Amino acid sequence: MIPRTFLMLALAMLLAGALPSAPGRAADAMKPAEREAIEQVIHDYLLKHPEVVIEALRAGQEAEKAREAAEAKAEIAKRRDELLNDPTSPVGGNPKGDVTIVEFFDYRCPYCKQMEPGLEALIKEDPKLRVVYKEFPILGPDSLIASRVALAAARQGNDKYLRFHAAMMNTKGQINEAVILKVAEDSGLDIAKIKADMKSPEIEALIKKNYELADSLDIKGTPALIIGDSMTPGAVDVATLRKLVAEARKS
């Protein structure tokens, strides 16, 4: 049901030219009979022209999208240093690349895994691409364990983090602590050190920092990508990734 008040707003401009005006009337309170007459005009018009409601709804949705995009752009600019240059965030691709993809992800997110092959392919084909990985475990306790292990892996070297990250992203089926530690072992990590480091307050603080950064950007799900000065929520294919990177490179 669309509220009657909304319909009045949707047709305000249309009716403004059709309704009679009188000196001083704008300052007077509208009488109940007048309001009822206007509402009846709107009601009758919309019955004959329902496409006007669809137009108004689309215009409202587009305006809301534009507002959200502008707010995201402003927040990205404000948080640019945290997004691009945080030394505690692992980096893939070319560390000195001219375009950076910042990815907020969860190892248990099926959409992150769906996008991973395309992202890996793009990193290989674009020697000037840089990727910053933001651990954002939002899908339960096992996701949190995976992120803790990943950041503990980063303490053993960025290359070891990248190896573990790729292996986890390509792991199918149920993911629990036993599976995560097996992937870590198969990735050549020192498991005794992993188990000690993953419980450190420093790693807890890193994850908390990513939560706060995501919250400031109004990121509610994974994956979420920051490329240039815009945010792309949800999984995209490799063609879209190429396009977004090309646009960022131009600007």
Protein Blocks (a to p, Z undefined) as FASTA:
>chain_A
ZZfklmmmmmmmmmmmmpccdehklmpccdfklmmmmmmmmmmmmmmmmmlmmmmmmmmm
mmmmmmmmmmmmmmmmmmmmmmmmmmkbccehjfkbcbdcdddddfklmklmmmmmmmmm
mmmmmmkbccddddddfebjklmmmmmmmmmmmmnojklmmmmmmmmmmpgcjddfklmm
mmmmmnopafklmmmmmmpmklmmmmmmmmmmmmmnopabdcdddehjbccedjddfklm
mmmmmmmmmZZ
